Amino acid sequence: MKILLIFPVALVVIFAAGGIFTFGYAWWVERHYPPTGAFMEVDGLRLHYVDKSPADGRSLGTVVLLHGASSNLTEAMLGIGTALTGRYRVVAFDRPGLGWTERGNNADMATPARQADILAQALRKLEVSNAVVVGHSWSGSLAPLFALDHTDVAGAILILSGVTHPWPGGGIAWYDHVSASWAGWFLTRTLAIPVGLMLFRSATEHTFAPQAVPPGFVERAQIPLLFRPGPFQSNGEDIAALYDAVKRQSIRYPEIRIPVTVIGGDADEIVWTDLHSRSFARDVPGTKLIVLPGIGHMPQYARPDLVLSEIEVLAERIATTSKAVLP
């Protein structure tokens, strides 16, 4: 009888220990990585964002940065945002549920369409128009929706290693399944965070491969903000909802009529360039496709010069078009 009791008691101890660790780690993270921007309310949701312009006030246009999965606005600014602020107004958001932005109770908040709607409303509040909208990785699904449904704020889009199309089988990582499952709330508050932290280093190396992770990246990009119960669960839900979302929206891509550039690396093992970037370029008339040999999932770190140059080209196209329509 005593032997039969060992297993359930051990489970209770393991889950309790995981819960204590998760609570303590989240407490430490929130004090070590406080908000770096401002907040606004959109549809009852508290949104965290940064809005930076050149010191001399002479902006050549606006660039909006949309970060990928497992990330936040600080990482987006670190990758290319800070380099742009000398010449452009740069706006970056923590997507709903990630970083310091609330998730809310809306059941469809995991979908790109709902997140695009929320962020477009925020941009209107900031009086943004004709922006270059840059979407990386997961947000490769967001940027096309700005080109389709929110052209009052977007004048052009640039997709970096973005998810745009359904992939064979629709599979996702087991930990995203866990986070998005019916037991997600419980597991992300007990065992998911400790397990995720154990796998974190190898996952980060895989994301940058074949390039090396930049020195100090995790700290400078505030990546540990992910390892709190709410963001970890939201991230899993976002990834779990992505396949059906891009399956629905990809049939609309031929309707896009604003300037588009797509950049991907041919060594990307996270988001397949041949499936996503090439398919998007095929579907959208006039798309400029750039495939970088030997580059993985993070071209904004491997080739920041090229990414910044392509943003400048799009901004110039917007400015030229805007001057042409002036009376």
C-alpha positions in Angstrom: 0.0 0.0 0.0 2.8 2.4 0.9 4.5 1.7 -2.5 1.2 2.6 -4.3 1.2 5.9 -2.5 4.7 6.9 -3.6 3.7 7.7 -7.2 0.8 10.1 -6.5 2.8 11.8 -3.7 5.8 12.2 -5.9 3.6 13.8 -8.6 2.1 16.2 -6.1 5.6 17.2 -5.0 6.9 17.7 -8.5 3.9 19.8 -9.6 4.1 21.8 -6.3 7.9 22.4 -6.8 7.3 23.4 -10.4 4.5 25.9 -9.3 6.8 27.5 -6.7 9.6 27.8 -9.1 7.3 29.3 -11.8 5.9 31.9 -9.4 9.3 32.9 -8.2 10.9 33.0 -11.6 8.0 35.2 -13.0 8.4 37.5 -10.0 12.1 37.9 -10.7 11.6 38.4 -14.5 9.1 41.1 -14.1 11.4 43.1 -11.8 14.5 42.5 -13.9 12.8 43.4 -17.2 10.4 46.3 -16.6 8.4 47.9 -19.4 10.5 50.0 -21.7 7.7 51.9 -23.5 4.3 53.4 -23.0 0.8 52.0 -22.7 -2.5 52.6 -24.4 -5.9 51.0 -24.3 -7.5 49.4 -27.4 -10.8 47.5 -27.1 -10.2 47.2 -23.4 -6.7 45.8 -23.9 -3.7 47.4 -22.3 -1.1 47.6 -25.1 2.6 48.1 -24.6 4.5 50.0 -27.3 7.5 52.2 -28.2 7.3 55.2 -30.5 10.6 56.8 -31.4 11.5 59.5 -33.9 14.7 61.2 -35.0 16.1 63.7 -32.5 15.9 66.5 -35.0 12.3 65.7 -35.8 13.0 65.1 -39.5 11.5 61.8 -40.2 11.6 60.2 -43.6 8.6 58.1 -42.9 7.2 55.6 -40.4 8.3 52.0 -39.8 6.1 49.6 -37.8 7.9 46.5 -36.3 5.9 43.3 -35.5 7.9 40.7 -33.6 7.6 36.9 -34.1 6.8 34.1 -31.7 8.6 33.8 -28.3 9.6 37.4 -28.6 8.7 41.0 -27.7 9.2 44.6 -28.9 12.6 45.0 -27.3 13.9 42.2 -29.6 12.4 43.9 -32.6 14.1 47.2 -31.7 17.4 45.4 -31.0 17.3 43.7 -34.4 16.7 46.7 -36.7 14.6 49.3 -34.8 17.3 51.2 -33.1 19.2 51.6 -36.3 16.2 53.1 -38.0 15.3 55.7 -35.4 18.0 58.2 -36.7 16.0 58.7 -39.9 12.5 57.3 -39.3 9.7 57.2 -36.8 9.7 53.7 -35.5 6.7 52.1 -33.7 6.9 48.7 -32.2 4.4 46.7 -30.2 4.3 43.8 -27.8 1.7 41.6 -29.5 -1.3 40.6 -27.4 -0.3 38.3 -24.6 3.4 38.8 -25.0 6.0 41.1 -23.4 3.9 43.6 -21.4 0.7 43.6 -23.5 -2.4 42.1 -22.0 -4.0 39.1 -23.7 -7.7 39.8 -22.8 -10.5 37.3 -22.8 -11.4 37.3 -26.5 -11.4 33.7 -27.7 -10.0 34.7 -31.1 -7.0 36.8 -29.8 -4.6 34.1 -31.0 -5.5 34.7 -34.6 -3.5 37.0 -36.9 -6.7 38.7 -38.0 -7.7 39.8 -34.5 -4.2 40.9 -33.6 -3.9 42.9 -36.8 -7.2 44.6 -36.0 -6.0 45.5 -32.5 -2.7 46.8 -33.7 -4.2 48.8 -36.6 -6.5 50.5 -34.1 -3.5 51.4 -32.0 -1.7 52.8 -35.0 -4.7 55.0 -35.8 -4.6 56.3 -32.3 -1.0 57.2 -32.9 -2.0 58.9 -36.2 0.2 56.6 -38.2 -0.4 56.3 -42.0 1.6 55.1 -45.0 3.9 53.1 -42.8 6.3 50.4 -43.8 5.0 47.4 -41.8 7.7 44.8 -41.1 6.6 41.4 -39.9 9.1 38.7 -38.7 8.4 35.0 -38.4 4.9 34.6 -36.8 4.1 38.1 -37.8 4.7 37.2 -41.4 1.1 36.2 -41.1 0.2 39.7 -39.7 1.8 41.9 -42.3 -0.3 40.7 -45.3 -3.5 41.6 -43.3 -2.3 45.2 -43.1 -1.9 45.1 -46.9 -5.4 43.7 -47.2 -7.5 45.2 -44.5 -5.6 48.2 -43.1 -4.2 50.1 -46.0 -5.0 53.4 -44.2 -2.1 52.7 -41.9 0.2 50.6 -44.1 1.7 51.9 -47.3 4.0 48.9 -47.9 5.0 45.6 -46.1 8.2 43.7 -45.6 8.1 40.1 -44.5 11.2 38.7 -42.8 11.3 34.8 -42.7 7.6 34.9 -42.3 4.9 32.3 -42.0 2.4 33.0 -44.8 1.1 29.6 -46.0 -0.2 26.3 -44.5 2.6 23.8 -44.2 2.4 20.0 -44.7 0.7 18.3 -41.8 0.2 21.5 -39.8 2.4 20.2 -37.0 3.7 22.3 -34.2 6.1 21.7 -31.3 4.9 19.5 -28.4 5.3 22.4 -25.9 3.0 24.6 -28.0 0.5 21.8 -28.0 0.8 21.7 -24.2 0.4 25.5 -23.8 -2.7 25.5 -26.1 -4.3 22.4 -24.7 -7.3 22.3 -22.2 -4.7 21.7 -19.5 -2.6 24.7 -20.6 -3.5 27.0 -17.8 -2.4 24.4 -15.2 0.7 23.2 -17.0 2.1 26.7 -17.7 1.8 27.4 -14.0 3.6 24.3 -12.9 5.9 22.3 -15.2 6.0 24.0 -18.6 8.2 26.9 -17.5 11.0 24.8 -15.9 11.0 22.4 -18.8 11.0 25.3 -21.3 13.9 26.9 -19.6 15.9 23.7 -19.8 15.3 23.5 -23.6 15.7 27.3 -24.1 19.4 27.5 -25.0 19.3 24.8 -27.7 16.0 26.3 -29.1 17.7 29.8 -29.4 20.7 28.3 -31.1 18.5 26.5 -33.6 16.6 29.7 -34.3 19.8 31.5 -35.3 21.5 28.6 -37.1 23.6 28.3 -39.1 24.6 31.7 -37.7 25.7 32.1 -34.1 23.5 33.7 -31.5 24.8 37.3 -31.0 26.6 37.9 -27.8 24.3 39.0 -25.0 21.2 38.5 -27.2 19.0 36.8 -24.5 19.6 39.6 -22.0 19.5 42.5 -24.4 16.3 41.3 -26.1 14.6 40.5 -22.8 13.7 37.1 -24.0 13.0 35.7 -20.4 9.8 37.8 -20.4 8.4 34.8 -22.3 8.9 32.5 -19.4 5.9 33.6 -17.4 2.7 31.6 -17.3 0.5 34.1 -19.3 3.0 34.9 -22.1 4.1 31.2 -22.4 0.5 30.1 -22.8 -0.4 32.9 -25.2 2.7 32.1 -27.3 1.6 28.4 -27.6 -2.0 29.4 -28.5 -0.7 31.8 -31.2 1.4 29.1 -32.8 -1.4 26.5 -32.5 -3.9 28.9 -34.3 -1.5 29.8 -37.1 -2.0 26.9 -39.5 -5.8 27.4 -39.9 -5.3 31.2 -40.1 -2.9 31.2 -43.0 -4.9 28.5 -44.7 -7.9 30.9 -44.7 -6.1 34.1 -45.5 -3.6 32.9 -48.1 -6.3 32.7 -50.8 -6.6 36.5 -50.5 -3.0 37.3 -51.2 -3.5 38.0 -54.9 -5.7 41.0 -53.8 -2.7 42.9 -52.3 -1.8 46.0 -54.3 0.7 47.9 -52.1 4.5 47.5 -52.4 5.8 44.2 -50.9 9.2 42.9 -50.2 9.9 39.4 -48.9 13.3 38.3 -47.4 14.2 34.8 -46.4 17.3 32.7 -46.0 17.8 29.4 -47.8 19.2 27.8 -44.6 16.1 28.7 -42.5 15.0 25.6 -40.6 12.3 27.3 -38.6 10.2 28.7 -41.5 10.8 27.1 -44.9 11.7 29.8 -47.4 10.7 27.7 -50.4 7.2 27.1 -49.0 6.5 30.5 -47.5 8.5 33.3 -49.1 8.5 31.9 -52.6 4.8 31.1 -52.4 4.0 34.6 -51.2 6.0 36.1 -54.0 4.2 33.9 -56.5 0.8 34.9 -55.1 1.3 38.7 -54.8 1.8 40.6 -58.0 5.0 42.7 -58.1 6.5 41.3 -54.9 10.3 41.7 -54.6 11.7 38.4 -53.4 15.2 38.2 -51.8 16.5 34.8 -50.9 19.8 35.0 -48.9 22.2 32.1 -49.4 23.5 30.5 -46.2 21.3 32.6 -44.0 18.9 31.2 -41.3 15.8 32.5 -39.6 17.2 35.8 -38.4 18.2 37.9 -41.4 17.8 41.1 -39.5 20.9 40.0 -37.4 22.8 38.2 -40.1 22.3 40.9 -42.8 21.0 44.0 -41.1 22.5 46.2 -43.8 20.4 44.6 -46.5 17.2 44.6 -44.4 17.6 48.3 -43.5 18.3 49.1 -47.2 15.1 47.4 -48.3 13.0 49.2 -45.7 14.5 52.5 -47.0 13.5 51.5 -50.6 9.9 50.8 -49.5 9.8 54.1 -47.5 11.0 56.0 -50.6 8.4 54.3 -52.8 5.7 55.4 -50.3 7.0 59.0 -50.3 7.2 59.1 -54.1 3.6 57.8 -54.4 2.3 60.3 -51.8 3.9 63.2 -53.6 2.4 62.0 -56.9 -1.1 62.1 -55.6 -0.8 65.6 -54.0 -2.9 68.2 -55.8 
